[in-house]
């Protein structure tokens, strides 16, 4: 099976304009993400963008770039557009603002998709009670076979004083089979998706399943100036450790 990672990257972030090109240490954010993907088992890694500045920057460090329409409604639509005319049986949508995603996390998605012949898979990680209460941390509840029951910005499940229930935070990286990706982008946006602003709810509301793989992950996405500064400090700490 041909495995592809596509990294959607937009210039026009509301909270952090020009986000993919903002520097973390010596490299722009998008380069950190691309290099992590390149170290995975993917046969091909593509940056999908609608902005010539991002295209130019990515080509400068040797990335393959697919230029896509600025009118596309989501990053997943951009992923699908980037694959047009290209081979790819399994596709990972890796957000362009996740510089700390590890290659083995991408590999875990590819492996699980192949082993179980899945339509779609994603990742989760254990979270603290403080993160559980934070609406910026998306929570997921799993069934007995590690399929998602629901994703929410609300604290789910409701604990009612219990301390023995695992709390899972969602990591926003998705794997699709090629045929299901086509089906997904053809679906109308759902009521729950628009209510929570979580596109994966479109899948559950239509009755399909999403496999969720638990991993240990202490990284974070970049959404604000504070995140950028925190990432810079994390990179500096790693560089000191490697000396």
PALOVEX-454168 format. One record per residue (C-alpha): residue number from 0; residue in one letter; x, y, z. Coordinates in Angstrom, 2 decimals. Layout:
BEGIN
<seq:NUM | type:A | px:X | py:Y | pz:Z> .
...
! end
This chain:
BEGIN
<seq:0 | type:X | px:0.00 | py:0.00 | pz:0.00> .
<seq:1 | type:X | px:1.22 | py:3.48 | pz:-0.86> .
<seq:2 | type:X | px:1.39 | py:5.69 | pz:2.24> .
<seq:3 | type:X | px:1.20 | py:9.47 | pz:1.96> .
<seq:4 | type:X | px:1.37 | py:12.26 | pz:4.52> .
<seq:5 | type:X | px:-0.22 | py:15.55 | pz:3.50> .
<seq:6 | type:X | px:0.39 | py:18.66 | pz:5.60> .
<seq:7 | type:X | px:-2.23 | py:21.39 | pz:5.02> .
<seq:8 | type:X | px:-0.79 | py:24.86 | pz:5.67> .
<seq:9 | type:X | px:-2.62 | py:28.20 | pz:5.53> .
<seq:10 | type:X | px:-1.05 | py:31.63 | pz:5.91> .
<seq:11 | type:X | px:-4.15 | py:33.34 | pz:7.27> .
<seq:12 | type:X | px:-4.43 | py:32.11 | pz:10.85> .
<seq:13 | type:X | px:-6.65 | py:34.44 | pz:12.90> .
<seq:14 | type:X | px:-4.71 | py:34.14 | pz:16.14> .
<seq:15 | type:X | px:-1.23 | py:33.81 | pz:14.62> .
<seq:16 | type:X | px:-1.01 | py:35.29 | pz:11.09> .
<seq:17 | type:X | px:1.63 | py:33.68 | pz:8.89> .
<seq:18 | type:X | px:1.84 | py:30.79 | pz:11.35> .
<seq:19 | type:X | px:3.54 | py:28.19 | pz:9.09> .
<seq:20 | type:X | px:6.45 | py:30.58 | pz:8.45> .
<seq:21 | type:X | px:6.95 | py:31.72 | pz:12.03> .
<seq:22 | type:X | px:10.32 | py:30.60 | pz:13.37> .
<seq:23 | type:X | px:10.88 | py:28.07 | pz:16.13> .
<seq:24 | type:X | px:14.58 | py:28.22 | pz:16.77> .
<seq:25 | type:X | px:16.39 | py:28.23 | pz:13.42> .
<seq:26 | type:X | px:13.54 | py:26.85 | pz:11.27> .
<seq:27 | type:X | px:10.00 | py:27.84 | pz:10.31> .
<seq:28 | type:X | px:7.19 | py:25.87 | pz:11.93> .
<seq:29 | type:X | px:6.23 | py:24.11 | pz:8.71> .
<seq:30 | type:X | px:9.78 | py:22.76 | pz:8.27> .
<seq:31 | type:X | px:9.70 | py:21.13 | pz:11.72> .
<seq:32 | type:X | px:6.46 | py:19.35 | pz:10.81> .
<seq:33 | type:X | px:7.67 | py:18.35 | pz:7.34> .
<seq:34 | type:X | px:10.91 | py:16.86 | pz:8.67> .
<seq:35 | type:X | px:9.05 | py:14.81 | pz:11.28> .
<seq:36 | type:X | px:6.76 | py:13.43 | pz:8.56> .
<seq:37 | type:X | px:9.73 | py:12.70 | pz:6.31> .
<seq:38 | type:X | px:11.22 | py:10.50 | pz:9.03> .
<seq:39 | type:X | px:8.08 | py:8.34 | pz:9.13> .
<seq:40 | type:X | px:7.32 | py:5.30 | pz:6.96> .
<seq:41 | type:X | px:5.43 | py:7.45 | pz:4.44> .
<seq:42 | type:X | px:6.32 | py:6.90 | pz:0.79> .
<seq:43 | type:X | px:5.57 | py:10.55 | pz:0.06> .
<seq:44 | type:X | px:5.16 | py:13.78 | pz:2.04> .
<seq:45 | type:X | px:3.34 | py:16.75 | pz:0.52> .
<seq:46 | type:X | px:2.70 | py:20.24 | pz:1.86> .
<seq:47 | type:X | px:-0.70 | py:21.48 | pz:0.66> .
<seq:48 | type:X | px:-1.10 | py:25.26 | pz:0.62> .
<seq:49 | type:X | px:-2.85 | py:28.10 | pz:-1.17> .
<seq:50 | type:X | px:-0.15 | py:30.68 | pz:-0.49> .
<seq:51 | type:X | px:2.91 | py:31.38 | pz:-2.64> .
<seq:52 | type:X | px:4.96 | py:32.49 | pz:0.38> .
<seq:53 | type:X | px:4.50 | py:29.11 | pz:2.01> .
<seq:54 | type:X | px:5.21 | py:27.37 | pz:-1.31> .
<seq:55 | type:X | px:8.47 | py:29.29 | pz:-1.74> .
<seq:56 | type:X | px:9.62 | py:28.59 | pz:1.82> .
<seq:57 | type:X | px:8.83 | py:24.88 | pz:1.55> .
<seq:58 | type:X | px:10.59 | py:24.47 | pz:-1.77> .
<seq:59 | type:X | px:13.66 | py:26.16 | pz:-0.26> .
<seq:60 | type:X | px:14.13 | py:23.23 | pz:2.12> .
<seq:61 | type:X | px:13.27 | py:20.61 | pz:-0.49> .
<seq:62 | type:X | px:9.62 | py:19.88 | pz:0.28> .
<seq:63 | type:X | px:7.11 | py:18.73 | pz:-2.31> .
<seq:64 | type:X | px:4.30 | py:21.30 | pz:-2.50> .
<seq:65 | type:X | px:0.78 | py:21.07 | pz:-3.94> .
<seq:66 | type:X | px:-0.90 | py:24.41 | pz:-4.61> .
<seq:67 | type:X | px:-4.63 | py:24.22 | pz:-3.80> .
<seq:68 | type:X | px:-7.59 | py:26.58 | pz:-4.11> .
<seq:69 | type:X | px:-8.06 | py:29.25 | pz:-1.42> .
<seq:70 | type:X | px:-11.79 | py:28.50 | pz:-1.55> .
<seq:71 | type:X | px:-11.52 | py:25.06 | pz:0.06> .
<seq:72 | type:X | px:-13.50 | py:24.89 | pz:3.30> .
<seq:73 | type:X | px:-11.13 | py:22.83 | pz:5.47> .
<seq:74 | type:X | px:-7.69 | py:21.34 | pz:5.80> .
<seq:75 | type:X | px:-9.10 | py:17.92 | pz:4.95> .
<seq:76 | type:X | px:-10.47 | py:19.26 | pz:1.66> .
<seq:77 | type:X | px:-6.99 | py:20.64 | pz:1.00> .
<seq:78 | type:X | px:-5.50 | py:17.20 | pz:1.67> .
<seq:79 | type:X | px:-7.87 | py:15.61 | pz:-0.83> .
<seq:80 | type:X | px:-7.11 | py:18.25 | pz:-3.46> .
<seq:81 | type:X | px:-3.36 | py:17.75 | pz:-3.00> .
<seq:82 | type:X | px:-3.74 | py:14.04 | pz:-3.78> .
<seq:83 | type:X | px:-5.43 | py:14.58 | pz:-7.13> .
<seq:84 | type:X | px:-3.59 | py:12.64 | pz:-9.83> .
<seq:85 | type:X | px:-1.20 | py:11.07 | pz:-7.30> .
<seq:86 | type:X | px:-0.91 | py:7.53 | pz:-5.96> .
<seq:87 | type:X | px:-1.86 | py:6.91 | pz:-2.34> .
<seq:88 | type:X | px:-3.87 | py:4.20 | pz:-0.59> .
<seq:89 | type:X | px:-3.47 | py:5.40 | pz:2.99> .
<seq:90 | type:X | px:-3.37 | py:9.11 | pz:3.76> .
<seq:91 | type:X | px:-2.39 | py:10.89 | pz:6.96> .
<seq:92 | type:X | px:-3.58 | py:14.46 | pz:7.42> .
<seq:93 | type:X | px:-0.88 | py:15.98 | pz:9.62> .
<seq:94 | type:X | px:-1.67 | py:19.50 | pz:10.81> .
<seq:95 | type:X | px:0.97 | py:22.03 | pz:9.88> .
<seq:96 | type:X | px:1.08 | py:23.43 | pz:13.42> .
<seq:97 | type:X | px:2.17 | py:20.23 | pz:15.22> .
<seq:98 | type:X | px:5.98 | py:20.44 | pz:15.39> .
<seq:99 | type:X | px:6.32 | py:17.87 | pz:18.19> .
<seq:100 | type:X | px:4.49 | py:14.99 | pz:16.53> .
<seq:101 | type:X | px:6.87 | py:12.02 | pz:16.40> .
<seq:102 | type:X | px:7.38 | py:9.83 | pz:13.29> .
<seq:103 | type:X | px:6.38 | py:6.72 | pz:15.24> .
<seq:104 | type:X | px:2.97 | py:8.27 | pz:15.88> .
<seq:105 | type:X | px:2.43 | py:8.56 | pz:12.12> .
<seq:106 | type:X | px:3.68 | py:5.00 | pz:11.72> .
<seq:107 | type:X | px:1.23 | py:3.76 | pz:14.36> .
<seq:108 | type:X | px:-1.64 | py:5.15 | pz:12.29> .
<seq:109 | type:X | px:-0.40 | py:3.54 | pz:9.07> .
<seq:110 | type:X | px:0.12 | py:0.19 | pz:10.83> .
<seq:111 | type:X | px:-3.31 | py:0.13 | pz:12.47> .
<seq:112 | type:X | px:-5.03 | py:1.17 | pz:9.24> .
<seq:113 | type:X | px:-3.38 | py:-1.73 | pz:7.39> .
<seq:114 | type:X | px:-3.85 | py:-4.34 | pz:10.11> .
<seq:115 | type:X | px:-7.57 | py:-3.68 | pz:10.61> .
<seq:116 | type:X | px:-8.51 | py:-2.42 | pz:7.14> .
<seq:117 | type:X | px:-9.97 | py:0.75 | pz:8.66> .
<seq:118 | type:X | px:-11.74 | py:3.70 | pz:7.10> .
<seq:119 | type:X | px:-10.28 | py:6.25 | pz:9.51> .
<seq:120 | type:X | px:-8.06 | py:6.46 | pz:12.59> .
<seq:121 | type:X | px:-6.67 | py:9.08 | pz:14.94> .
<seq:122 | type:X | px:-4.68 | py:9.38 | pz:18.18> .
<seq:123 | type:X | px:-5.34 | py:10.22 | pz:21.81> .
<seq:124 | type:X | px:-3.22 | py:10.68 | pz:24.91> .
<seq:125 | type:X | px:-3.84 | py:10.66 | pz:28.68> .
<seq:126 | type:X | px:-4.63 | py:14.11 | pz:30.09> .
<seq:127 | type:X | px:-4.74 | py:15.73 | pz:33.52> .
<seq:128 | type:X | px:-7.91 | py:16.92 | pz:35.28> .
<seq:129 | type:X | px:-6.86 | py:20.50 | pz:34.49> .
<seq:130 | type:X | px:-6.66 | py:19.68 | pz:30.76> .
<seq:131 | type:X | px:-9.96 | py:17.81 | pz:31.07> .
<seq:132 | type:X | px:-11.64 | py:21.07 | pz:32.11> .
<seq:133 | type:X | px:-10.01 | py:23.15 | pz:29.35> .
<seq:134 | type:X | px:-12.31 | py:23.70 | pz:26.32> .
<seq:135 | type:X | px:-9.24 | py:24.11 | pz:24.09> .
<seq:136 | type:X | px:-8.35 | py:20.48 | pz:24.82> .
<seq:137 | type:X | px:-10.62 | py:18.21 | pz:22.79> .
<seq:138 | type:X | px:-11.65 | py:15.14 | pz:24.74> .
<seq:139 | type:X | px:-12.59 | py:11.73 | pz:23.35> .
<seq:140 | type:X | px:-14.46 | py:8.82 | pz:24.91> .
<seq:141 | type:X | px:-13.71 | py:5.32 | pz:23.62> .
<seq:142 | type:X | px:-15.69 | py:2.11 | pz:23.42> .
<seq:143 | type:X | px:-14.34 | py:-1.30 | pz:24.47> .
<seq:144 | type:X | px:-12.65 | py:-1.73 | pz:21.06> .
<seq:145 | type:X | px:-11.00 | py:1.70 | pz:21.02> .
<seq:146 | type:X | px:-13.43 | py:3.27 | pz:18.58> .
<seq:147 | type:X | px:-14.55 | py:6.82 | pz:19.33> .
<seq:148 | type:X | px:-17.93 | py:7.22 | pz:21.00> .
<seq:149 | type:X | px:-17.74 | py:11.02 | pz:20.96> .
<seq:150 | type:X | px:-15.37 | py:13.98 | pz:20.80> .
<seq:151 | type:X | px:-16.08 | py:17.20 | pz:22.68> .
<seq:152 | type:X | px:-14.62 | py:20.41 | pz:24.00> .
<seq:153 | type:X | px:-16.71 | py:19.80 | pz:27.11> .
<seq:154 | type:X | px:-15.30 | py:17.64 | pz:29.94> .
<seq:155 | type:X | px:-16.40 | py:14.13 | pz:28.98> .
<seq:156 | type:X | px:-17.14 | py:11.67 | pz:30.43> .
<seq:157 | type:X | px:-18.81 | py:13.32 | pz:33.43> .
<seq:158 | type:X | px:-16.86 | py:11.90 | pz:36.38> .
<seq:159 | type:X | px:-19.39 | py:12.19 | pz:39.25> .
<seq:160 | type:X | px:-16.60 | py:11.91 | pz:41.80> .
<seq:161 | type:X | px:-14.90 | py:8.90 | pz:40.22> .
<seq:162 | type:X | px:-11.11 | py:8.83 | pz:39.90> .
<seq:163 | type:X | px:-10.64 | py:5.53 | pz:38.03> .
<seq:164 | type:X | px:-11.93 | py:6.63 | pz:34.61> .
<seq:165 | type:X | px:-9.23 | py:7.27 | pz:31.98> .
<seq:166 | type:X | px:-9.28 | py:10.80 | pz:30.57> .
<seq:167 | type:X | px:-8.25 | py:11.00 | pz:26.92> .
<seq:168 | type:X | px:-7.27 | py:14.10 | pz:24.98> .
<seq:169 | type:X | px:-7.54 | py:13.99 | pz:21.21> .
<seq:170 | type:X | px:-4.45 | py:14.59 | pz:19.06> .
<seq:171 | type:X | px:-5.56 | py:16.21 | pz:15.80> .
<seq:172 | type:X | px:-3.89 | py:13.94 | pz:13.28> .
<seq:173 | type:X | px:-6.05 | py:11.71 | pz:11.06> .
<seq:174 | type:X | px:-5.47 | py:8.70 | pz:8.84> .
<seq:175 | type:X | px:-7.91 | py:7.86 | pz:6.03> .
<seq:176 | type:X | px:-8.22 | py:5.16 | pz:3.45> .
<seq:177 | type:X | px:-8.27 | py:6.84 | pz:0.03> .
<seq:178 | type:X | px:-11.88 | py:5.82 | pz:-0.68> .
<seq:179 | type:X | px:-13.13 | py:7.01 | pz:2.72> .
<seq:180 | type:X | px:-11.36 | py:10.36 | pz:2.37> .
<seq:181 | type:X | px:-13.36 | py:10.90 | pz:-0.82> .
<seq:182 | type:X | px:-16.55 | py:9.92 | pz:1.00> .
<seq:183 | type:X | px:-15.72 | py:12.24 | pz:3.93> .
<seq:184 | type:X | px:-15.19 | py:15.37 | pz:1.87> .
<seq:185 | type:X | px:-18.42 | py:14.62 | pz:0.00> .
<seq:186 | type:X | px:-20.48 | py:14.62 | pz:3.21> .
<seq:187 | type:X | px:-22.39 | py:17.74 | pz:4.22> .
<seq:188 | type:X | px:-21.21 | py:19.46 | pz:7.39> .
<seq:189 | type:X | px:-23.14 | py:18.08 | pz:10.35> .
<seq:190 | type:X | px:-24.98 | py:19.85 | pz:13.15> .
<seq:191 | type:X | px:-22.68 | py:18.46 | pz:15.83> .
<seq:192 | type:X | px:-19.60 | py:19.36 | pz:13.80> .
<seq:193 | type:X | px:-20.70 | py:22.97 | pz:13.51> .
<seq:194 | type:X | px:-21.78 | py:23.13 | pz:17.16> .
<seq:195 | type:X | px:-18.44 | py:21.91 | pz:18.54> .
<seq:196 | type:X | px:-16.29 | py:23.07 | pz:15.59> .
<seq:197 | type:X | px:-14.88 | py:19.53 | pz:15.28> .
<seq:198 | type:X | px:-14.99 | py:18.06 | pz:11.78> .
<seq:199 | type:X | px:-14.48 | py:14.48 | pz:12.98> .
<seq:200 | type:X | px:-18.01 | py:14.58 | pz:14.40> .
<seq:201 | type:X | px:-19.28 | py:14.55 | pz:10.82> .
<seq:202 | type:X | px:-18.07 | py:10.95 | pz:10.60> .
<seq:203 | type:X | px:-19.73 | py:9.80 | pz:13.81> .
<seq:204 | type:X | px:-22.98 | py:11.59 | pz:13.04> .
<seq:205 | type:X | px:-23.15 | py:9.74 | pz:9.71> .
<seq:206 | type:X | px:-22.74 | py:6.40 | pz:11.51> .
<seq:207 | type:X | px:-19.14 | py:5.58 | pz:10.56> .
<seq:208 | type:X | px:-16.39 | py:4.57 | pz:12.99> .
<seq:209 | type:X | px:-13.07 | py:6.18 | pz:13.92> .
<seq:210 | type:X | px:-10.38 | py:4.01 | pz:15.49> .
<seq:211 | type:X | px:-8.48 | py:5.82 | pz:18.25> .
<seq:212 | type:X | px:-4.93 | py:4.78 | pz:19.18> .
<seq:213 | type:X | px:-3.69 | py:5.79 | pz:22.66> .
<seq:214 | type:X | px:-0.11 | py:7.12 | pz:22.72> .
<seq:215 | type:X | px:2.07 | py:8.99 | pz:25.19> .
<seq:216 | type:X | px:2.41 | py:12.56 | pz:23.93> .
<seq:217 | type:X | px:3.61 | py:15.65 | pz:25.76> .
<seq:218 | type:X | px:3.81 | py:17.94 | pz:22.72> .
<seq:219 | type:X | px:1.37 | py:20.66 | pz:21.74> .
<seq:220 | type:X | px:0.09 | py:22.53 | pz:18.72> .
<seq:221 | type:X | px:0.99 | py:26.13 | pz:17.89> .
<seq:222 | type:X | px:-1.98 | py:28.50 | pz:17.95> .
<seq:223 | type:X | px:-0.78 | py:31.64 | pz:19.77> .
<seq:224 | type:X | px:2.29 | py:33.77 | pz:20.40> .
<seq:225 | type:X | px:2.52 | py:32.08 | pz:23.80> .
<seq:226 | type:X | px:2.64 | py:28.65 | pz:22.15> .
<seq:227 | type:X | px:5.36 | py:29.87 | pz:19.81> .
<seq:228 | type:X | px:7.48 | py:31.14 | pz:22.70> .
<seq:229 | type:X | px:6.92 | py:27.90 | pz:24.61> .
<seq:230 | type:X | px:7.98 | py:25.87 | pz:21.58> .
<seq:231 | type:X | px:11.13 | py:27.96 | pz:21.21> .
<seq:232 | type:X | px:12.08 | py:27.20 | pz:24.81> .
<seq:233 | type:X | px:11.37 | py:23.49 | pz:24.28> .
<seq:234 | type:X | px:13.66 | py:23.42 | pz:21.23> .
<seq:235 | type:X | px:16.42 | py:25.24 | pz:23.13> .
<seq:236 | type:X | px:16.15 | py:22.69 | pz:25.96> .
<seq:237 | type:X | px:16.42 | py:19.78 | pz:23.51> .
<seq:238 | type:X | px:19.46 | py:21.35 | pz:21.86> .
<seq:239 | type:X | px:21.18 | py:21.73 | pz:25.24> .
<seq:240 | type:X | px:20.50 | py:18.09 | pz:26.07> .
<seq:241 | type:X | px:22.04 | py:16.95 | pz:22.78> .
<seq:242 | type:X | px:25.31 | py:18.84 | pz:23.33> .
! end
